[in-house]
């Protein structure tokens, strides 16, 4: 399924938390784990629609690793993972 966000919306694939430490210890899944706050931009809209009718391009692009607010956006599950729909304003920063 292909989803194309509209205007200033961004579709971000949520990075799943690591279940194995660097030393090889397996961490069991716990329902009290923190929600991941970073992901990879999967799709972006055309840009923010301004009051004068022009469209301002977005600062993020497909493939960018981003940090986002823990409780922002709308989550959805697709066949290949979990995603969240955000506006560009809900993205805190780009990981370089």
Secondary structure, DSSP 4 states (H G I P E B T S, - for coil): ------TTEEEEEEPPPPSB-TTSPBPPP-TTPPPP-EEEEEEE-S-EEPTTS-EEPPS--TT-EEEE-TT-SEEEEETTEEEEEEEGGGEEEEE-
